[in-house]
Amino acid sequence: MQTPWQIWGLFTLYGLYLGMSKGLLLALVANSIPANLRGTAFGFLNLAVGLALLPASLLAGGLWQTLGAEATFIAGSLFAIASVLLLIAQKNKY
């Protein structure tokens, strides 16, 4: 990145992504769980996200150090494609 506007553009795009995805997930949890269990549900949601992010971060860091940035982004792309294919397969199953 050579200019500050590129960094601000990336911050804006990431903020839009986070605002659209995280709010939707939290609304889904809030609407699916009885009122007396919502705090517990949000706690378990954050626990699950944290437990998933730890190995993902360790894997990304290990790839970055051993194989470089390109391999890390390729691996991330492959995981994203595999996730989409699994979601499509799961949807077609029901």
Buried (B, 14 or more C-beta within 10 A) or exposed (E): EEEEEEEEEEEEEEEEEEEEEEEEEEEEBEEEBEEEEBEEBBEEBEEEEEEEEEEEEEBBEEBBEEEEEEEBEEBBEEEEEEEEEEEEEEEEEE
